[in-house]
Amino acid sequence: MSTIKSNYTRALDIKHGRVDMSHGSGGRAMAQLITELFASAFDNEFLAQGNDGATLPQANGRLVMATDSHVVSPLFFAGGDIGCLSVHGTLNDVAVMGAAPLYLSASFILEEGFPLADLQRIVQSMAQASREAGVPIVTGDTKVVEQGKGDGVFITTTGVGVVREGINLSGDLARAGDKILLSGTIGDHGMAIMSQREGLTFSAPIVSDTAALHGLIATMLDSGVQLRVLRDPTRGGLATTLNEIAKQSGVGMMLHEAAIAVNQPVEAACEFLGLDPLYVANEGKLIAICVAEDAERLLQVMRAHPLAANASIIGEVVQDAHGFVQMTTKMGGRRVVDWLAGEQLPRIC
């Protein structure tokens, strides 16, 4: 018994240690991993309850809940990692519903042999992103799979938020005549991942745009403009997201290529790899659809926020029984911006 106690009380060898099957067994090793690595990083009053779930105070307003699984490869990339990405991604899914995010949960699937130092780095990144966002991680779960049956670490996060009175945003509310706004450049996250996978280097680095958008969205909601739809264009990029909204609302859209900004290194990487930036994932940008008369005011509100300094009006909603998304090109022509066919960029978020 004294030997068991001694093994348990010895601190985890995070620098040299690796995940093993005992860390998912439900025994002492798992308790130690949770206590020394997860709980110490995520520490807050709700997590400290130490139960199978968190007891939370009652919220006033309509609740929004969103969940997302993160399987990005590589786990660490320019501008972020799977840790902060898992926090930002779920916060943004809650926020584009018009909700103020309140709480997060996190579930980890760890592969046997994964370095504890890398796990600690990921967990600390999550903790920092959570603190900066003001949204605590209040409960979670950990499982371990045999070596070769995972890919280091997969993370699933779930978020809960509350929608204030008078806010109603949904993908089926776009109407002909509305304006479409975009908060900044497209393709940064997806090409940060792909350029690292392919070993591409450019004169200027490509950095992921991963960021929590709920502060920007709160500012937009506070402005009093009549917003119809908010959406973050992640997998499938801007083009696929707009096609989803057009289908939901039963409308068409006309975009203007000259108004859609792409950073030069991203454009170069897309050209080299034969990719269209319209379909490349973003993790820190949003699409806003609002009534036409409020578009210029909303644009100025967005540009005043650091996460949307390069915001632009990129098009308008039009009547179209077919629900086509089209675009006027820089050359003066017109093209259909169709749904993404297949998977352009696997394991991107």
Backbone torsions as a table, in degrees:
resi	resn	phi	psi	omega
1	MET	NA	-42.0	-179.4
2	SER	-64.8	-33.6	178.1
3	THR	-65.6	-43.1	178.6
4	ILE	-61.0	-44.7	-179.8
5	LYS	-62.6	-40.6	-179.6
6	SER	-63.8	-42.3	179.2
7	ASN	-63.9	-36.4	-178.0
8	TYR	-73.2	-37.8	-175.6
9	THR	-81.5	-16.8	175.4
10	ARG	-66.4	132.5	-176.6
11	ALA	-61.9	149.2	175.2
12	LEU	-58.1	138.2	174.5
13	ASP	-85.7	78.5	-174.3
14	ILE	-68.6	-32.9	-176.6
15	LYS	-65.5	-40.9	-175.0
16	HIS	-114.3	-14.3	-172.3
17	GLY	-76.5	164.3	178.0
18	ARG	-134.0	156.6	175.9
19	VAL	-64.6	133.2	171.8
20	ASP	-127.5	173.0	-173.3
21	MET	-61.3	-27.1	179.8
22	SER	-65.9	-22.6	179.5
23	HIS	-71.4	-10.7	175.6
24	GLY	-116.8	13.6	-171.8
25	SER	-83.0	-15.2	-174.8
26	GLY	88.1	3.2	-178.2
27	GLY	-100.0	-153.2	-174.7
28	ARG	-62.8	-42.0	-178.0
29	ALA	-62.3	-39.6	178.2
30	MET	-66.9	-42.7	178.4
31	ALA	-61.1	-38.7	179.4
32	GLN	-67.1	-43.2	178.0
33	LEU	-59.5	-46.0	-178.8
34	ILE	-64.0	-43.9	-176.4
35	THR	-68.8	-49.1	-170.8
36	GLU	-83.8	-27.2	-175.6
37	LEU	-106.5	-51.4	-176.0
38	PHE	-81.5	-56.3	-173.8
39	ALA	-63.8	-35.8	-179.6
40	SER	-67.3	-32.0	179.8
41	ALA	-81.1	-40.1	-174.5
42	PHE	-91.7	4.2	-168.9
43	ASP	-41.2	124.2	172.6
44	ASN	-160.3	168.7	-172.5
45	GLU	-63.2	-29.3	-178.0
46	PHE	-79.4	-43.9	177.1
47	LEU	-63.1	-34.6	-178.4
48	ALA	-66.4	-11.9	176.4
49	GLN	-61.0	-28.7	173.3
50	GLY	72.1	20.7	-178.8
51	ASN	-100.4	-179.4	179.3
52	ASP	-71.0	-15.0	176.1
53	GLY	-149.4	172.1	-179.5
54	ALA	-104.8	133.2	172.7
55	THR	-87.8	121.2	-171.5
56	LEU	-118.4	151.0	177.9
57	PRO	-68.4	153.6	-179.6
58	GLN	-68.4	138.2	179.8
59	ALA	-103.9	147.4	177.6
60	ASN	-97.4	117.3	179.4
61	GLY	126.3	177.6	178.7
62	ARG	-75.3	135.9	-179.2
63	LEU	-88.5	143.1	173.1
64	VAL	-121.5	137.6	178.6
65	MET	-131.8	135.2	178.7
66	ALA	-140.2	148.7	177.9
67	THR	-137.4	150.8	-177.1
68	ASP	-153.7	139.9	175.9
69	SER	-105.2	140.8	-173.2
70	HIS	-121.5	122.6	-174.1
71	VAL	-132.7	32.2	-171.9
72	VAL	-64.0	145.4	176.0
73	SER	-139.4	121.1	7.0
74	PRO	-75.5	162.7	-178.2
75	LEU	-71.3	-29.3	179.5
76	PHE	-119.0	132.2	-175.8
77	PHE	-146.8	166.7	-179.3
78	ALA	-60.8	119.2	178.6
79	GLY	97.4	-3.1	-179.9
80	GLY	170.9	-162.1	179.6
81	ASP	-162.2	176.6	-178.0
82	ILE	-61.6	-24.4	-179.3
83	GLY	-67.9	-60.8	179.9
84	CYS	-65.2	-33.2	178.4
85	LEU	-60.2	-40.7	-178.1
86	SER	-67.5	-30.4	175.9
87	VAL	-75.4	-52.0	-177.2
88	HIS	-60.5	-42.9	-176.1
89	GLY	-59.4	-45.3	-178.7
90	THR	-75.9	-38.8	175.1
91	LEU	-55.9	-42.9	-177.6
92	ASN	-68.6	-36.2	177.2
93	ASP	-63.6	-35.8	176.3
94	VAL	-71.6	-44.8	-173.3
95	ALA	-67.4	-36.0	-179.0
96	VAL	-70.8	-9.3	171.1
97	MET	-83.9	2.3	-179.0
98	GLY	87.2	11.5	-175.6
99	ALA	-99.3	148.0	169.6
100	ALA	-85.8	116.3	-179.0
101	PRO	-63.5	137.7	-178.0
102	LEU	-113.5	-45.6	-172.7
103	TYR	-144.8	155.1	175.2
104	LEU	-129.3	150.5	165.3
105	SER	-119.3	157.6	-178.3
106	ALA	-139.9	131.9	178.6
107	SER	-122.7	131.8	-175.6
108	PHE	-116.4	132.4	167.1
109	ILE	-112.1	113.7	-174.5
110	LEU	-107.2	140.5	177.0
111	GLU	-91.6	136.2	176.0
112	GLU	-52.9	132.3	-179.6
113	GLY	95.2	-6.5	-179.6
114	PHE	-67.7	132.5	-177.0
115	PRO	-63.3	131.6	178.4
116	LEU	-63.9	-29.6	178.7
117	ALA	-64.5	-40.0	177.1
118	ASP	-68.7	-38.6	177.9
119	LEU	-63.3	-43.1	178.5
120	GLN	-61.5	-41.6	179.1
121	ARG	-60.5	-41.9	178.9
122	ILE	-66.0	-45.7	-178.8
123	VAL	-64.0	-41.9	178.8
124	GLN	-65.8	-34.6	175.9
125	SER	-64.9	-41.6	176.3
126	MET	-61.9	-44.7	-178.4
127	ALA	-61.7	-42.6	179.6
128	GLN	-65.1	-43.8	179.0
129	ALA	-62.9	-38.9	179.0
130	SER	-65.6	-45.0	179.7
131	ARG	-65.0	-44.0	-179.5
132	GLU	-63.0	-32.8	179.3
133	ALA	-81.2	-16.4	-177.1
134	GLY	72.9	26.7	-177.7
135	VAL	-127.0	108.0	-174.4
136	PRO	-76.2	151.2	169.7
137	ILE	-89.6	110.7	-166.8
138	VAL	-103.4	-13.5	178.4
139	THR	-161.3	164.9	-177.9
140	GLY	-172.5	-173.3	-178.6
141	ASP	-154.9	152.9	179.4
142	THR	-134.9	131.5	173.6
143	LYS	-130.2	151.0	177.9
144	VAL	-122.4	132.5	176.4
145	VAL	-114.1	158.0	-177.5
146	GLU	-62.3	153.0	178.7
147	GLN	-57.9	134.4	-178.0
148	GLY	92.5	-7.0	-179.6
149	LYS	-110.6	11.2	175.9
150	GLY	-144.3	-163.3	177.1
151	ASP	-143.1	57.2	-179.8
152	GLY	88.6	-79.8	179.7
153	VAL	-153.5	135.4	168.8
154	PHE	-114.7	141.2	-178.3
155	ILE	-128.4	129.5	172.2
156	THR	-113.6	125.9	177.3
157	THR	-118.2	143.5	175.7
158	THR	-124.6	137.2	-179.5
159	GLY	-122.8	147.4	175.6
160	VAL	-125.0	135.6	177.5
161	GLY	-142.9	174.7	-178.0
162	VAL	-128.0	136.6	179.7
163	VAL	-97.2	126.9	179.3
164	ARG	-71.2	161.4	179.6
165	GLU	-60.1	136.4	175.6
166	GLY	91.9	-6.4	179.2
167	ILE	-98.7	128.1	178.1
168	ASN	-145.8	102.7	179.7
169	LEU	-119.3	136.8	179.8
170	SER	-162.3	150.5	-179.3
171	GLY	-66.6	-10.2	-179.9
172	ASP	-100.4	13.8	-175.3
173	LEU	-105.3	-0.3	178.3
174	ALA	-66.5	138.5	-177.8
175	ARG	-129.2	149.6	178.0
176	ALA	-54.6	134.0	-177.7
177	GLY	101.5	-21.2	178.5
178	ASP	-64.5	155.8	176.9
179	LYS	-101.8	149.6	-179.9
180	ILE	-111.7	124.8	-179.8
181	LEU	-117.3	149.7	177.7
182	LEU	-127.9	137.5	-170.5
183	SER	-80.4	-8.4	179.2
184	GLY	173.1	-158.0	-177.4
185	THR	-68.9	156.2	-178.3
186	ILE	-113.3	156.1	171.5
187	GLY	86.6	-0.6	-173.7
188	ASP	-63.6	-45.3	-177.6
189	HIS	-66.4	-52.0	-177.0
190	GLY	-58.9	-40.6	-178.4
191	MET	-79.0	-23.7	171.3
192	ALA	-62.7	-41.4	177.9
193	ILE	-67.2	-50.3	-174.5
194	MET	-67.0	-39.6	-179.5
195	SER	-65.7	-33.8	176.9
196	GLN	-71.4	-40.3	177.1
197	ARG	-61.5	-41.3	-174.3
198	GLU	-89.6	-3.6	179.6
199	GLY	70.1	30.5	-179.2
200	LEU	-85.6	139.3	175.1
201	THR	-126.1	145.0	-179.0
202	PHE	-132.4	165.7	-178.7
203	SER	-59.3	-33.9	173.7
204	ALA	-117.4	135.8	-177.2
205	PRO	-69.2	150.1	173.6
206	ILE	-96.6	121.0	-173.8
207	VAL	-119.8	134.4	177.6
208	SER	-57.7	146.2	178.3
209	ASP	-94.5	13.5	-175.4
210	THR	-51.5	127.5	-176.4
211	ALA	-164.5	154.3	174.4
212	ALA	-85.6	126.8	-171.9
213	LEU	-101.0	0.8	-171.6
214	HIS	-67.6	-27.0	176.2
215	GLY	-68.0	-45.1	175.6
216	LEU	-59.7	-45.1	-177.7
217	ILE	-65.2	-39.6	177.3
218	ALA	-60.0	-40.8	177.5
219	THR	-63.4	-40.8	178.6
220	MET	-65.0	-42.3	179.1
221	LEU	-66.7	-36.3	-179.7
222	ASP	-68.6	-19.6	-175.5
223	SER	-70.8	-18.9	179.0
224	GLY	85.9	3.5	177.9
225	VAL	-71.3	156.2	-179.4
226	GLN	-88.6	94.7	178.3
227	LEU	-85.9	141.0	176.4
228	ARG	-103.1	-49.3	-172.5
229	VAL	-139.0	139.8	166.0
230	LEU	-127.1	141.9	178.8
231	ARG	-155.7	142.9	173.8
232	ASP	-99.8	122.1	-174.2
233	PRO	-83.1	83.0	-176.3
234	THR	-88.7	-114.2	-179.5
235	ARG	-58.4	133.6	-177.1
236	GLY	89.1	-12.7	173.2
237	GLY	68.2	-165.9	-176.9
238	LEU	-59.8	-44.7	-174.5
239	ALA	-62.8	-48.9	-177.8
240	THR	-65.8	-40.2	-179.7
241	THR	-62.6	-43.1	179.1
242	LEU	-67.3	-34.7	174.8
243	ASN	-64.7	-37.5	176.4
244	GLU	-61.2	-45.3	-179.1
245	ILE	-66.6	-42.5	179.4
246	ALA	-59.5	-41.6	178.7
247	LYS	-65.9	-44.4	-179.9
248	GLN	-60.2	-41.8	-173.8
249	SER	-90.6	-11.8	-178.7
250	GLY	68.8	40.8	-178.2
251	VAL	-132.0	173.5	170.0
252	GLY	-109.2	174.2	177.9
253	MET	-141.6	144.9	174.5
254	MET	-121.4	115.3	179.6
255	LEU	-100.2	163.9	179.1
256	HIS	-127.1	110.5	-173.6
257	GLU	-55.8	-37.9	-177.0
258	ALA	-63.5	-21.6	-178.3
259	ALA	-91.2	-6.7	-176.8
260	ILE	-98.0	112.2	-173.4
261	ALA	-86.3	136.6	174.4
262	VAL	-132.3	126.1	176.8
263	ASN	-60.8	143.7	-173.3
264	GLN	-58.7	-43.7	177.8
265	PRO	-62.8	-35.1	177.5
266	VAL	-65.8	-43.2	178.7
267	GLU	-61.5	-42.1	-179.8
268	ALA	-65.5	-42.0	179.6
269	ALA	-65.3	-41.1	177.9
270	CYS	-62.7	-43.0	179.6
271	GLU	-63.5	-42.1	-179.4
272	PHE	-63.3	-39.7	-176.2
273	LEU	-92.7	-1.3	179.2
274	GLY	72.5	35.7	-177.5
275	LEU	-112.6	153.7	176.5
276	ASP	-102.0	118.0	-177.5
277	PRO	-59.0	-20.6	177.5
278	LEU	-62.3	-22.5	-176.1
279	TYR	-108.1	6.1	-176.5
280	VAL	-91.5	140.8	-173.8
281	ALA	-65.5	146.4	173.3
282	ASN	-124.9	150.3	178.1
283	GLU	-131.1	9.3	178.3
284	GLY	-147.2	27.4	179.4
285	LYS	-126.2	158.0	177.0
286	LEU	-137.9	153.3	171.3
287	ILE	-103.4	134.3	176.1
288	ALA	-125.1	133.5	173.9
289	ILE	-118.0	125.0	-177.1
290	CYS	-137.4	168.0	176.6
291	VAL	-63.8	147.1	-170.9
292	ALA	-58.7	-39.4	-175.3
293	GLU	-69.3	-15.7	179.6
294	ASP	-100.3	-1.5	-170.5
295	ALA	-62.8	-46.2	-177.7
296	GLU	-65.7	-39.2	178.6
297	ARG	-66.2	-42.4	178.3
298	LEU	-62.7	-40.1	179.2
299	LEU	-58.5	-44.0	179.9
300	GLN	-67.1	-37.9	177.2
301	VAL	-62.4	-44.7	-179.6
302	MET	-64.6	-45.4	-177.1
303	ARG	-65.4	-20.4	178.0
304	ALA	-77.6	-10.7	179.9
305	HIS	-99.0	138.6	-176.0
306	PRO	-60.6	-24.5	-180.0
307	LEU	-84.9	-1.8	-179.2
308	ALA	-139.8	31.4	-177.7
309	ALA	-61.8	-26.1	-178.7
310	ASN	-106.1	27.1	-179.8
311	ALA	-62.4	153.5	179.1
312	SER	-152.5	159.1	170.9
313	ILE	-88.7	116.6	-170.9
314	ILE	-106.7	-3.4	179.6
315	GLY	168.1	-167.1	-178.6
316	GLU	-143.5	157.4	175.3
317	VAL	-84.1	137.0	-177.6
318	VAL	-130.0	161.7	173.8
319	GLN	-74.2	128.8	179.0
320	ASP	-163.8	109.7	-177.7
321	ALA	-63.8	-22.7	-179.9
322	HIS	-85.5	-13.2	179.5
323	GLY	69.6	30.9	-178.2
324	PHE	-76.8	140.9	167.0
325	VAL	-100.6	121.9	-178.7
326	GLN	-122.1	167.4	-178.8
327	MET	-145.9	133.7	169.5
328	THR	-82.1	129.3	-174.1
329	THR	-88.8	167.2	178.1
330	LYS	-64.7	-22.1	-179.3
331	MET	-87.6	-0.4	177.9
332	GLY	93.8	3.2	177.7
333	GLY	-93.3	-165.7	-179.9
334	ARG	-142.9	139.9	179.4
335	ARG	-138.1	154.3	173.3
336	VAL	-84.7	132.4	175.8
337	VAL	-102.4	93.5	-170.7
338	ASP	-85.5	175.6	174.0
339	TRP	-60.7	151.0	171.2
340	LEU	-64.8	127.8	177.5
341	ALA	-102.2	119.8	-177.0
342	GLY	79.5	-161.7	-176.9
343	GLU	-116.8	104.2	-176.7
344	GLN	-68.8	-43.7	-176.2
345	LEU	-131.5	98.4	179.5
346	PRO	-72.7	153.8	174.3
347	ARG	52.8	49.5	-173.1
348	ILE	-100.3	-18.9	-179.2
349	CYS	-159.7	NA	NA
